Amino acid sequence: MGAMNESVNAIKLDSTMGMVVLLLAILAPGISTCIAGVLSKDDEQMKNGIIVGIIQFLLLGVCIGWIWALLSGWKIYSNSK
């Protein structure tokens, strides 16, 4: 899971979409990571983004998914500057 998460955290988007993904991570955890994956140009990052986003969404009930989505959203936003 570590390599998959690193692949997701390496996603680079334009700065506007990076900000949108970060805001969505606050409001819609998991879905934001799926969207970032779909917007990625790399096929492996797209696949990993969707898988990680689904896992984050499933872990929302124990707050781990929300925290994980926030961290992923922040990393994606930082890479997109």
N, CA, C and O atoms as a GROMACS GRO file, in nm:
protein
  324
    1MET      N    1   0.082  -0.120   0.000
    1MET     CA    2   0.000   0.000   0.000
    1MET      C    3   0.086   0.126   0.000
    1MET      O    4   0.041   0.231  -0.045
    2GLY      N    5   0.209   0.116   0.050
    2GLY     CA    6   0.295   0.233   0.058
    2GLY      C    7   0.331   0.290  -0.079
    2GLY      O    8   0.326   0.411  -0.100
    3ALA      N    9   0.366   0.201  -0.173
    3ALA     CA   10   0.401   0.248  -0.307
    3ALA      C   11   0.280   0.308  -0.378
    3ALA      O   12   0.293   0.404  -0.452
    4MET      N   13   0.164   0.250  -0.354
    4MET     CA   14   0.043   0.302  -0.415
    4MET      C   15   0.012   0.442  -0.361
    4MET      O   16  -0.025   0.531  -0.438
    5ASN      N   17   0.026   0.460  -0.231
    5ASN     CA   18   0.000   0.591  -0.170
    5ASN      C   19   0.102   0.693  -0.218
    5ASN      O   20   0.066   0.809  -0.241
    6GLU      N   21   0.229   0.654  -0.233
    6GLU     CA   22   0.331   0.745  -0.284
    6GLU      C   23   0.299   0.788  -0.426
    6GLU      O   24   0.321   0.904  -0.463
    7SER      N   25   0.247   0.696  -0.506
    7SER     CA   26   0.208   0.728  -0.643
    7SER      C   27   0.095   0.832  -0.644
    7SER      O   28   0.095   0.923  -0.727
    8VAL      N   29   0.000   0.818  -0.553
    8VAL     CA   30  -0.111   0.913  -0.544
    8VAL      C   31  -0.060   1.049  -0.497
    8VAL      O   32  -0.101   1.152  -0.550
    9ASN      N   33   0.029   1.049  -0.398
    9ASN     CA   34   0.082   1.175  -0.346
    9ASN      C   35   0.170   1.248  -0.446
    9ASN      O   36   0.199   1.366  -0.428
   10ALA      N   37   0.215   1.179  -0.552
   10ALA     CA   38   0.300   1.241  -0.654
   10ALA      C   39   0.219   1.301  -0.769
   10ALA      O   40   0.277   1.356  -0.862
   11ILE      N   41   0.087   1.293  -0.763
   11ILE     CA   42   0.004   1.348  -0.870
   11ILE      C   43   0.024   1.498  -0.880
   11ILE      O   44   0.018   1.569  -0.779
   12LYS      N   45   0.048   1.547  -1.002
   12LYS     CA   46   0.063   1.690  -1.025
   12LYS      C   47  -0.052   1.736  -1.114
   12LYS      O   48  -0.076   1.680  -1.221
   13LEU      N   49  -0.121   1.838  -1.069
   13LEU     CA   50  -0.229   1.899  -1.146
   13LEU      C   51  -0.196   2.047  -1.161
   13LEU      O   52  -0.099   2.095  -1.102
   14ASP      N   53  -0.274   2.120  -1.239
   14ASP     CA   54  -0.252   2.265  -1.240
   14ASP      C   55  -0.297   2.322  -1.106
   14ASP      O   56  -0.371   2.257  -1.032
   15SER      N   57  -0.252   2.443  -1.075
   15SER     CA   58  -0.272   2.497  -0.939
   15SER      C   59  -0.420   2.511  -0.901
   15SER      O   60  -0.455   2.490  -0.786
   16THR      N   61  -0.504   2.545  -0.997
   16THR     CA   62  -0.648   2.559  -0.967
   16THR      C   63  -0.709   2.424  -0.929
   16THR      O   64  -0.784   2.414  -0.832
   17MET      N   65  -0.676   2.321  -1.005
   17MET     CA   66  -0.732   2.190  -0.975
   17MET      C   67  -0.672   2.133  -0.847
   17MET      O   68  -0.739   2.058  -0.776
   18GLY      N   69  -0.547   2.168  -0.816
   18GLY     CA   70  -0.488   2.127  -0.690
   18GLY      C   71  -0.566   2.184  -0.572
   18GLY      O   72  -0.588   2.116  -0.472
   19MET      N   73  -0.606   2.310  -0.583
   19MET     CA   74  -0.684   2.375  -0.477
   19MET      C   75  -0.823   2.310  -0.467
   19MET      O   76  -0.874   2.290  -0.357
   20VAL      N   77  -0.883   2.279  -0.580
   20VAL     CA   78  -1.015   2.213  -0.581
   20VAL      C   79  -1.007   2.077  -0.512
   20VAL      O   80  -1.094   2.042  -0.433
   21VAL      N   81  -0.901   2.001  -0.542
   21VAL     CA   82  -0.885   1.869  -0.479
   21VAL      C   83  -0.868   1.885  -0.329
   21VAL      O   84  -0.923   1.806  -0.252
   22LEU      N   85  -0.791   1.984  -0.285
   22LEU     CA   86  -0.774   2.007  -0.142
   22LEU      C   87  -0.906   2.044  -0.075
   22LEU      O   88  -0.937   1.992   0.033
   23LEU      N   89  -0.984   2.131  -0.136
   23LEU     CA   90  -1.114   2.167  -0.079
   23LEU      C   91  -1.210   2.048  -0.076
   23LEU      O   92  -1.285   2.030   0.019
   24LEU      N   93  -1.206   1.968  -0.182
   24LEU     CA   94  -1.290   1.849  -0.185
   24LEU      C   95  -1.246   1.747  -0.080
   24LEU      O   96  -1.329   1.673  -0.027
   25ALA      N   97  -1.116   1.743  -0.049
   25ALA     CA   98  -1.068   1.651   0.055
   25ALA      C   99  -1.130   1.686   0.190
   25ALA      O  100  -1.151   1.598   0.273
   26ILE      N  101  -1.158   1.814   0.211
   26ILE     CA  102  -1.221   1.857   0.336
   26ILE      C  103  -1.370   1.821   0.335
   26ILE      O  104  -1.424   1.775   0.435
   27LEU      N  105  -1.434   1.844   0.221
   27LEU     CA  106  -1.579   1.826   0.211
   27LEU      C  107  -1.623   1.686   0.169
   27LEU      O  108  -1.727   1.638   0.214
   28ALA      N  109  -1.544   1.622   0.085
   28ALA     CA  110  -1.582   1.490   0.031
   28ALA      C  111  -1.460   1.399   0.027
   28ALA      O  112  -1.408   1.369  -0.081
   29PRO      N  113  -1.412   1.355   0.144
   29PRO     CA  114  -1.293   1.271   0.149
   29PRO      C  115  -1.310   1.144   0.067
   29PRO      O  116  -1.418   1.085   0.064
   30GLY      N  117  -1.205   1.103   0.002
   30GLY     CA  118  -1.209   0.984  -0.082
   30GLY      C  119  -1.248   1.018  -0.224
   30GLY      O  120  -1.180   0.979  -0.318
   31ILE      N  121  -1.355   1.090  -0.239
   31ILE     CA  122  -1.400   1.131  -0.373
   31ILE      C  123  -1.297   1.226  -0.433
   31ILE      O  124  -1.272   1.223  -0.554
   32SER      N  125  -1.238   1.310  -0.350
   32SER     CA  126  -1.136   1.404  -0.398
   32SER      C  127  -1.016   1.330  -0.454
   32SER      O  128  -0.962   1.370  -0.557
   33THR      N  129  -0.975   1.224  -0.390
   33THR     CA  130  -0.860   1.147  -0.438
   33THR      C  131  -0.894   1.074  -0.567
   33THR      O  132  -0.810   1.065  -0.656
   34CYS      N  133  -1.016   1.023  -0.578
   34CYS     CA  134  -1.062   0.961  -0.703
   34CYS      C  135  -1.059   1.062  -0.817
   34CYS      O  136  -1.014   1.031  -0.927
   35ILE      N  137  -1.106   1.183  -0.791
   35ILE     CA  138  -1.107   1.288  -0.894
   35ILE      C  139  -0.964   1.324  -0.934
   35ILE      O  140  -0.936   1.340  -1.053
   36ALA      N  141  -0.875   1.337  -0.837
   36ALA     CA  142  -0.735   1.367  -0.868
   36ALA      C  143  -0.674   1.256  -0.954
   36ALA      O  144  -0.598   1.283  -1.046
   37GLY      N  145  -0.708   1.132  -0.924
   37GLY     CA  146  -0.659   1.020  -1.004
   37GLY      C  147  -0.709   1.026  -1.146
   37GLY      O  148  -0.634   1.002  -1.240
   38VAL      N  149  -0.837   1.057  -1.163
   38VAL     CA  150  -0.895   1.066  -1.298
   38VAL      C  151  -0.832   1.181  -1.377
   38VAL      O  152  -0.812   1.170  -1.498
   39LEU      N  153  -0.801   1.291  -1.310
   39LEU     CA  154  -0.740   1.406  -1.376
   39LEU      C  155  -0.592   1.387  -1.407
   39LEU      O  156  -0.534   1.463  -1.485
   40SER      N  157  -0.531   1.287  -1.346
   40SER     CA  158  -0.389   1.261  -1.368
   40SER      C  159  -0.366   1.213  -1.511
   40SER      O  160  -0.451   1.146  -1.570
   41LYS      N  161  -0.251   1.248  -1.566
   41LYS     CA  162  -0.217   1.207  -1.703
   41LYS      C  163  -0.160   1.065  -1.709
   41LYS      O  164  -0.163   1.001  -1.814
   42ASP      N  165  -0.110   1.017  -1.596
   42ASP     CA  166  -0.045   0.886  -1.589
   42ASP      C  167  -0.148   0.778  -1.557
   42ASP      O  168  -0.228   0.792  -1.465
   43ASP      N  169  -0.146   0.669  -1.633
   43ASP     CA  170  -0.243   0.561  -1.614
   43ASP      C  171  -0.227   0.493  -1.477
   43ASP      O  172  -0.327   0.459  -1.414
   44GLU      N  173  -0.103   0.474  -1.432
   44GLU     CA  174  -0.083   0.410  -1.303
   44GLU      C  175  -0.131   0.498  -1.189
   44GLU      O  176  -0.191   0.449  -1.093
   45GLN      N  177  -0.106   0.629  -1.198
   45GLN     CA  178  -0.156   0.721  -1.096
   45GLN      C  179  -0.308   0.726  -1.097
   45GLN      O  180  -0.370   0.740  -0.992
   46MET      N  181  -0.369   0.714  -1.215
   46MET     CA  182  -0.514   0.715  -1.222
   46MET      C  183  -0.570   0.592  -1.150
   46MET      O  184  -0.662   0.604  -1.068
   47LYS      N  185  -0.516   0.476  -1.181
   47LYS     CA  186  -0.563   0.352  -1.117
   47LYS      C  187  -0.543   0.359  -0.965
   47LYS      O  188  -0.633   0.327  -0.888
   48ASN      N  189  -0.424   0.399  -0.924
   48ASN     CA  190  -0.394   0.407  -0.781
   48ASN      C  191  -0.480   0.512  -0.710
   48ASN      O  192  -0.524   0.491  -0.597
   49GLY      N  193  -0.504   0.625  -0.775
   49GLY     CA  194  -0.587   0.729  -0.717
   49GLY      C  195  -0.729   0.682  -0.692
   49GLY      O  196  -0.788   0.712  -0.588
   50ILE      N  197  -0.783   0.608  -0.786
   50ILE     CA  198  -0.920   0.557  -0.770
   50ILE      C  199  -0.926   0.453  -0.658
   50ILE      O  200  -1.018   0.455  -0.576
   51ILE      N  201  -0.828   0.362  -0.655
   51ILE     CA  202  -0.827   0.259  -0.550
   51ILE      C  203  -0.810   0.321  -0.412
   51ILE      O  204  -0.883   0.287  -0.319
   52VAL      N  205  -0.713   0.412  -0.398
   52VAL     CA  206  -0.689   0.477  -0.269
   52VAL      C  207  -0.810   0.560  -0.228
   52VAL      O  208  -0.848   0.561  -0.110
   53GLY      N  209  -0.872   0.629  -0.323
   53GLY     CA  210  -0.991   0.708  -0.293
   53GLY      C  211  -1.106   0.623  -0.240
   53GLY      O  212  -1.176   0.663  -0.147
   54ILE      N  213  -1.125   0.506  -0.299
   54ILE     CA  214  -1.231   0.416  -0.252
   54ILE      C  215  -1.200   0.367  -0.110
   54ILE      O  216  -1.289   0.361  -0.026
   55ILE      N  217  -1.073   0.332  -0.084
   55ILE     CA  218  -1.036   0.287   0.050
   55ILE      C  219  -1.054   0.400   0.151
   55ILE      O  220  -1.103   0.376   0.261
   56GLN      N  221  -1.016   0.523   0.113
   56GLN     CA  222  -1.036   0.637   0.203
   56GLN      C  223  -1.184   0.656   0.234
   56GLN      O  224  -1.221   0.680   0.348
   57PHE      N  225  -1.267   0.643   0.132
   57PHE     CA  226  -1.412   0.659   0.152
   57PHE      C  227  -1.466   0.551   0.245
   57PHE      O  228  -1.550   0.580   0.331
   58LEU      N  229  -1.419   0.428   0.230
   58LEU     CA  230  -1.466   0.319   0.315
   58LEU      C  231  -1.421   0.335   0.460
   58LEU      O  232  -1.486   0.285   0.552
   59LEU      N  233  -1.308   0.405   0.481
   59LEU     CA  234  -1.255   0.424   0.616
   59LEU      C  235  -1.304   0.552   0.683
   59LEU      O  236  -1.255   0.590   0.789
   60LEU      N  237  -1.400   0.620   0.621
   60LEU     CA  238  -1.453   0.743   0.680
   60LEU      C  239  -1.516   0.722   0.816
   60LEU      O  240  -1.509   0.810   0.902
   61GLY      N  241  -1.576   0.608   0.837
   61GLY     CA  242  -1.646   0.582   0.963
   61GLY      C  243  -1.556   0.583   1.085
   61GLY      O  244  -1.604   0.609   1.196
   62VAL      N  245  -1.429   0.557   1.067
   62VAL     CA  246  -1.336   0.557   1.180
   62VAL      C  247  -1.240   0.677   1.173
   62VAL      O  248  -1.137   0.678   1.240
   63CYS      N  249  -1.272   0.775   1.093
   63CYS     CA  250  -1.198   0.902   1.078
   63CYS      C  251  -1.060   0.886   1.014
   63CYS      O  252  -0.998   0.986   0.978
   64ILE      N  253  -1.013   0.764   0.998
   64ILE     CA  254  -0.883   0.744   0.935
   64ILE      C  255  -0.889   0.787   0.788
   64ILE      O  256  -0.795   0.848   0.738
   65GLY      N  257  -0.998   0.756   0.721
   65GLY     CA  258  -1.014   0.792   0.580
   65GLY      C  259  -1.013   0.943   0.560
   65GLY      O  260  -0.955   0.992   0.463
   66TRP      N  261  -1.076   1.016   0.651
   66TRP     CA  262  -1.081   1.162   0.638
   66TRP      C  263  -0.942   1.223   0.656
   66TRP      O  264  -0.902   1.310   0.580
   67ILE      N  265  -0.870   1.177   0.758
   67ILE     CA  266  -0.736   1.228   0.783
   67ILE      C  267  -0.643   1.192   0.668
   67ILE      O  268  -0.564   1.275   0.624
   68TRP      N  269  -0.653   1.070   0.619
   68TRP     CA  270  -0.572   1.024   0.507
   68TRP      C  271  -0.603   1.106   0.382
   68TRP      O  272  -0.511   1.144   0.309
   69ALA      N  273  -0.730   1.134   0.357
   69ALA     CA  274  -0.770   1.214   0.241
   69ALA      C  275  -0.717   1.357   0.253
   69ALA      O  276  -0.675   1.415   0.154
   70LEU      N  277  -0.720   1.413   0.373
   70LEU     CA  278  -0.665   1.547   0.393
   70LEU      C  279  -0.515   1.550   0.364
   70LEU      O  280  -0.467   1.642   0.298
   71LEU      N  281  -0.443   1.451   0.411
   71LEU     CA  282  -0.299   1.445   0.385
   71LEU      C  283  -0.271   1.428   0.236
   71LEU      O  284  -0.181   1.493   0.182
   72SER      N  285  -0.348   1.342   0.170
   72SER     CA  286  -0.331   1.323   0.026
   72SER      C  287  -0.366   1.451  -0.050
   72SER      O  288  -0.294   1.490  -0.142
   73GLY      N  289  -0.474   1.515  -0.011
   73GLY     CA  290  -0.514   1.640  -0.076
   73GLY      C  291  -0.408   1.748  -0.060
   73GLY      O  292  -0.379   1.822  -0.154
   74TRP      N  293  -0.348   1.757   0.058
   74TRP     CA  294  -0.243   1.856   0.082
   74TRP      C  295  -0.120   1.826  -0.004
   74TRP      O  296  -0.061   1.917  -0.061
   75LYS      N  297  -0.080   1.697  -0.013
   75LYS     CA  298   0.035   1.660  -0.095
   75LYS      C  299   0.010   1.692  -0.242
   75LYS      O  300   0.099   1.746  -0.309
   76ILE      N  301  -0.109   1.660  -0.291
   76ILE     CA  302  -0.142   1.688  -0.431
   76ILE      C  303  -0.142   1.839  -0.456
   76ILE      O  304  -0.092   1.886  -0.558
   77TYR      N  305  -0.198   1.914  -0.362
   77TYR     CA  306  -0.198   2.061  -0.374
   77TYR      C  307  -0.055   2.116  -0.374
   77TYR      O  308  -0.022   2.204  -0.453
   78SER      N  309   0.029   2.064  -0.285
   78SER     CA  310   0.168   2.111  -0.277
   78SER      C  311   0.244   2.081  -0.406
   78SER      O  312   0.326   2.162  -0.451
   79ASN      N  313   0.218   1.965  -0.466
   79ASN     CA  314   0.284   1.930  -0.592
   79ASN      C  315   0.233   2.014  -0.709
   79ASN      O  316   0.303   2.028  -0.809
   80SER      N  317   0.116   2.068  -0.696
   80SER     CA  318   0.051   2.138  -0.807
   80SER      C  319   0.084   2.287  -0.814
   80SER      O  320   0.039   2.355  -0.906
   81LYS      N  321   0.159   2.338  -0.721
   81LYS     CA  322   0.194   2.480  -0.721
   81LYS      C  323   0.290   2.514  -0.831
   81LYS      O  324   0.330   2.630  -0.845
   0.00000   0.00000   0.00000
